[in-house]
Amino acid sequence: MSEASHWCIVGPTHPFRGGIPRHTTLFADAAAGSDLDVDLVTYTRQYPEWLYKGESSRDPQQITPAAVTPEYRLDGIGPHTWWRTGRTIAARRPDVLIVIWWHPWFAPMVGTVLRQVRRRSPATLRIALCHNVFPHEGSRLDRRLVRYALTPLDGLVVHAASERDLANRLLADPPVLVTPHPTYTVDSARRQPTVPDERQPLTLLAFGIVRRYKGIDVLLRALPDVLRERSVRLIVAGEFWDPVAPYQDLIRDLGLEEHVELRASYVPEDELAELLGSADLMVAPYRSATQSGAVEMAFGAGLPVVGTSVGGLADQIDDTVNGLLVPPDDPGALSRALVDATDLATLARLTKGARSDGTLRPWTGLVDDIRGFAASLATGSTAQERSSKRRSAGRTRR
């Protein structure tokens, strides 16, 4: 295959809310700005609203694609749209089809689209850009669903080596590219002063959807020891997909009412830059992680990050340069790291690292990496041969 110039990207974008639609939007725009002909196929509906644990799965303020016009074709609960979309994509004969993957709910839809393209346009390379091979909180059906969805692929792109290892165990060693999660640049926040006002407490920020694996309870348990040595306040901002009452009870039991602000709701686009600009340090006390868009947003706002050495976070955070890494589920280690990071001289050094060019990862880098990956896949066996080999391997494994 000659240089691949026509890409079709299938994934969520505006008006769907959250980090993955934002990622899809910026990735598609970067691809279109890199001399590629890009089709962006997206959803009319991802799933019934009653399945979404937050207030709404949509945000009209979510960033919109600037260089690509989305095609709203796929209904997550409308199988007829899966078949029709697969046939439409195949008829266009794109050089590369990139499907955004993050949850087994979409396995029937993704598997259907990929099989339609494999059958009708076998020369098209089929790649999944995986945010999570498996969900953070899964079920017994996940392995079957993920295998059904991803078996027709020619290769996978992930943002963490741990995700590559999962994919290799599940799919009999498919070609996998590990490439860093790009940075969400927040220019207005980066323009904020880097020297804290010594008359005010330093502001620690934890933001994003709150679920048990995010470790907010660990952060709350660490905070009393931090307060014995530092004047700080903590803002926890985001939708709570866990009940908020246990967190409120923990704050009360630890006597943290004057030091913690819970903003238990989705942070809309027009408030995000202000929130990031008001903070001095982000905390990501995750118990588990693949990678974190919130961390890349913090770096894009010029904030250093204290996080845990789990999954892809250890790849994102350069320990002692733009943040500090600690073991997961360890309030004592986290409190010591926060005391260290909020020393003003250390905070200034970490902030300088967070704002350095070495920390920022451009979206064009992701495009270039996938372009090179697609070229390497194309120089191997044909798409049909690779699919046949994986199907045979799957039958042998079963």
N, C-alpha and C positions, 0 to 999 in steps of 0.2 A: 504494500500500500504506500502511495506517495504521502507527502506531508499532509497530515490531517488538518483540514481547514474548516470543516463543518461539524459543529458540536450541537447536540441536543441535551439540555439539562432538564431533568424532571425533579421538581421539589417544591417546597412551600416558599412563598414570597408574600409581599404585601397583598392583603391586609392582615395576614396571620401574624400573631405576636410571638415574641420570643427570640432566642439566640439563633435557632436553626433557620427560620425565615430570613433573619438579618444576614446570616452567613451565605445563604443561597443567593440573595440579592446582590451582595458585594462580589461574590465569586462570579456570577453571571456578567455583571458589569465589567469586571476585570478581564474576563475572557473576551468580551465584545471589544474591549479596548486594546486587545493584543492581536489584532488582525485576524480574528476568528469570526466566522459566520455562526451566530449563536441563536438557537431556538430555546426559549424558556417555557416549558410546559408546567403548569401548576394546577392547583385544586380549586374547584368551586366550593368544596366542603371536605375537610379532612376526616371528620367523624361526627357523630351526633353531639350536640352541645352538652347533653346530659353526661357524657363520658368525661368531659373536661373538668378537672377538679377546681379550676379557678373560676373567676367571674365570667370570663369570655375568652374564646380562643382567638379573637380578632382585636386589632388595634388600628383604627383608621390613621393614626399618626405614625405607624411603623414606616420606616424608610421605604421608598419605592425605587424600582430599577430606573436608572437614568439612561442606560444605553440599549436596553432590551425591552420589548413590549411583551409582557407575559400573555400566554395563551391559557385561559381558564377552561380546562377540559376534564379533569379527573374528579370524580366524586368518590370519596373513600368508602361509601356504602352503596355505590351504583355500579355493579359489575359490567353493565353494558358499556359504561364509559371507559372501563379498563381495556376491553377488547377493541373498541373503536379507536382509542388513543394509541394503542400498540400498532394497529394497522396504519394509522396516520403517520406515525413516526417512521415505520418501516418504509412506507411509500416515498418518503423524502430521502432515504438512503444516506443518513448522516455518517460521517466517518467514525464518530465517537458518540455513544450514548452514555451520559453520566446520570445515574439515579442517586438521589440523596436518600440515605438510609439512617434510621435511628430507632425504630420501634417495630416489634412483630405485628402490631395491629395492621400495618400496611403490607404484610407479607402476601396475602392473596392478590392485592392490586399490583404490587411490584413484580411478583412472580409471573402474573399474567402478561403484563407489558413486556417484560424481558423475553418471555417465550414467544410472543408474537413477533418481536423484532428478530429473535434468533432464527425463526422459521422463514420469515419473509424478507429479511435483509441480512443474510449470514455474514456479509463482509463488514458489517458495522461492529466495531469493538464495543463491548458492553462492560462498563465500569461502575462500581458503587463507591460513592464518597460516604464513608461510614463515620457518623458521629459516635455511635455506640453499636457494636456488633450485637450485644444484648442490652436490654434495658437495665437501669439501676435496680429496679424492684420488679422482678419478673415472675413467671409462672412455669408450671411443668411443661406447657406446650411450646415454650419459646424455642427450644432446640429444633423441633420439627418445622416450626414456622420460619425461622431464620434460614434453615437449610433449604426449604422450598423456595424462598425468595432469592437467595444468593447463589444457588447452584448454577443458574444459566450465565453467570458472569465470566468474563475473561480476566478480570483483575479487580482488586479492591484498593481503595485509598483510605488510610486511617491517619489520625493525628497523634497516635501513641503506640509505642512498641508493644505494650500490653495488649492492645486491640489486635495487632498483627498476630500475636501468639494465640489469642482466642480464635481468630479466623482460621489459622493453620490447623488447629485441633478439630474444628468443626467441618471444614471443607476440603480436607486432604491436601494441604499445602498449596493453595492458589497463589498466583503472583500477587504480592502485596507491596504497595508503596507506603512508607511512613514519612510523612511530611508535616512540618509544624503548623499549628493553627495560626492563621494570620491575625493581625492586631486590628481591633476596632478603634480607629483614631478618633478621639474626642477633643477637637482643637480648642474649644472654648475652655474646657477644664485644664488643658495643658498650659493655657495662658495665665492661670491663677498663680499668685506668688508661691514660691517654693520654700520660703522661710516662714515657719509657723509664728503666730502671735503668742509670745511667751506668757501673756496675761490670760490666755484662754486654754482650756483643756485641749489636748490633742484629740482629733476625731478619728476613731476606728470605724471602718465600714465593712459590713457583710451584706451583699445584695444578691438577688436572684430568688428563684423559687425555693421555698424552705421545705425540705424533706429530711428525713432522719439521716440519710447518708451525708448531708451537708455539714453535720456536726455542730450546729449552732448551740446545742446544749453543752458541748465540750467547751466552746468559747465562753459561755456564761459561767461555767464552773471555774474557768481559768481567770476570770476578770477580778475577783476579790484580791488575789495575790498581786495582780498588776496595780490595782488601786492603792495598795500599801506603799508603792514606790513611785507611781506616776499619776499625774492628773490627766485622766482620759475620760472620754465618753464614747459610747458605742451606739451606732445606728445599725439596726437590722431592717433592711428594706426589701420587700418582695411579697408575693402571694404565698400564703401558708397552705401547702398541700397536706400538712399535718395539722391536727387541732392546735390552735394557738394557746388554749388554756394552760397546758402543761408548761409551756415556755413562760407564760405570765406568772404561774405559780413558782417556778424556779427563780425568776427574777425577784419575786417577793421574799422567798425563803432565804435567798442570799443577800438580801438587803441592797439590791441594785437599782431600786426604783428611780433614784436621782441620777443614775449614770447610764441607763440604757433607754433608748427610744425604739420602740417597735413600730415600724410603718408597715402594718400587715395588709398590704394591698399592692397590686401591680404598679410598677413605676412607669408611667407613660413617657413617650419620647421627649416631650417638652420639659420634663422634670429631671431627666437622666443626667444631662450635663451639669446641671446645678448641684445635684446630689454628689456626683463625682468630684466636682470642683470644691465642695465644702469639706472633703475628707483629706486626711493626712496619710492614711495607711489603710490598705485593704487586708482583710483577714479571710482566708479560705481554709477552714478547719475540717476539710472533708474526711469522712471515713473511707470513702472509695471515690475513684474518679477515672474517667477516660482521658479527658482534657477539659478545660474550662474556658468557655467564651467570656465569662465574667472576669477571669484573670486577664485575658487579653484586652478587655475593655478598660480594666484598671491601668494596665500598662499604657494603653492608648490615651488615657487621661493623665499620665505622668505619675501614677501612684505606685509605690513599691508594695509588695505583697508578702505577708507571712502566711505560708501554706503548709500542707502536709505532704510528705514524700510518698504519695500514692499515685498509681497509674501514670497519666501523662503530666501531672502537676510537677513532678520532679524534672521533666524535660522543659516545661515552660518557665519555671522559676530558677534563675541562676543564683544559687545559694551564696549569700554575702555580697552579691553584686547588685541585684535589683529586688532582693527580698531575702527571706530566711525560710528554711525548711525544717520541719519538726516531724516526729513520728505521729501517726494518727491516733485518735482516741486517748490522748495523754494530756490532761489539763495542766499538769505541772510543767511539762516541756513547753507547752504553748504559752503559759504565763511567763516563763523565763525568756522565751523568744520575743514576746511582746515588750517586756521590760527592756531588753537589749535594743529592739528596733525603735523604741520611742525615746532612747537617748538622743538628744538633738543632733549631736555630731554624727551618730550612726544613721539617723533618719535622713540627714542631708546627703550622706554618701549613697544610701540606698535610693533616694529620690533621684539623684544624678544618674545612677545606673538605670533606673526605670525610664528616664527620659532620653537615654542614649540611643543612637541609631542602631546599636547592636541588639537592643531589646525589641525594637519595632520590626515586625515581619510583614512585608507588603503582600497584598492580594495577588499581585502579578507573579510573585514567587510561587504561589500555589498553582496558578495557571501554567507556569513554565514547568513545574515539576510533573504535573499531570500530562502535559504535552510530551515530555520526554518519556514518561511511563508508557503512554499510548504508542509511541514510536517503538519502544522496546518490545511491546506485545505484538505489534504488527510485523516485526522482523522475524518472529518465531513462527510456529505453525499457524494454520488458518484458524479462524474463530470456531468453525465447525469441528475441527480436529481437537482443539483444546476442550470444547464442551464435551465431546465424546469421551475423551480421556477422563474428565472429571466424573461423568456419569458412570463410567466403568469402575472407577475407584470407589464411588459411592456404593455401587452394588456389591463390590468385594468387601467393603467395610461392614455393610449390613449383614 
